[in-house]
Amino acid sequence: MNNLTRLINLIDEKIANAGDRQTMTSAQTRHAGHAILRELAASEGASFQDSGSDYSLRLAGVRSTCTHGHFGLLGNWKASARRQISQSEQTPEEMGL
C-alpha cells in the first residue's frame, strides 16, 4: 500500500475514533482535532502550525492549509494527498510529457 494511502486511512480512523463532532462543544472539537495532529507529529513526523485562524500541516511531503479548524485541515490534507496519488499514477503521455 502506498504510504499516502496508509496515512489517509490512518487519519480517517483517527477522525472516526475522535467522537461525534455534532455533539461536541467547540472547545471539545478543537481539542480532539489538535490531539490528532499531535499524534501524527509524534508517530508520523508531521509538522503543523495553528495560529488560531490559519492552520497548516505537512506530512509525508504533502502540505495543506485551512482556515476552518483542525478537522478542516485534516480533510484538506487528505484531498491533497489523493491528488498527489492520482498524479503519480498518470502515464507520461497523460501528463503531457
ABEGO torsion letter per residue (X at the ends): XBAAAAAAAAAAAAAAAAEBAAABBAAAAAAAAAAAAAAAAAAAGBBBBBAGABBBBBBGGBBBBBAAEAAAAAAAAAAAAAAAAAAAABBAAAAGX
